[in-house]
Amino acid sequence: MQYNILSYVKRFEPYEIIGGLFRDVSRQSIQLTVTERICDIIMSVVNTISEILSTDSVESLRGIINQNREIIAVKRAFDKM
């Protein structure tokens, strides 16, 4: 009986591990894709505003980041680490 149980577990365990890894990688890929889209939208908005105002988009983005309280708080927290 023990032999049967152990052989059953050994037979299917690698498939479950590979399946779990595949699911995790798939979720991470989807999250990365969504994150990339959000970043692209933000950069598009910043670029459009910068063109209208005739300013440098990198400097505009830097100004937005430097004026954001939440980002400043996170930056300070990381600086203390």
Secondary structure, DSSP 8 states (H G I E B T S, - for coil): -HHHHHHHHHHHHHHHHHHHHHHHHHHHHHHHHHHHHHHHHHHHHHHHHHHHHT--HHHHHHHHHHH-HHHHHHHHHHHH-
